[in-house]
Amino acid sequence: MFLAEEAAKASTSTIDPFDWFMLAFTVIIAIGFVRLLMVRPKKNVFAIGFTTVALAMFLFIDYVMIFKIWTA
């Protein structure tokens, strides 16, 4: 009985469907960051700073999500 419970726990995935949205949002923010940096005539410094903070936050959340939750 206990072996069946352990096998059921081991087979359940810790990956939530929302995790895929978090990874997609991180990619979209990274693309936007690169596009902001490539603008030639006049750069929007506020937008670059805001995107930098958002990208850093999402990258940290993705790191925690992948290495602390998925592989736990």
Number of C-alpha atoms within 10 A of each C-alpha: 5 7 8 9 10 10 10 10 10 10 9 8 8 14 13 9 8 9 16 12 11 16 16 12 14 20 15 12 18 19 11 16 19 12 11 16 13 10 10 7 5 6 12 10 11 9 14 17 12 12 18 15 12 16 20 15 13 19 17 12 15 17 12 12 18 15 10 10 11 13 9 8
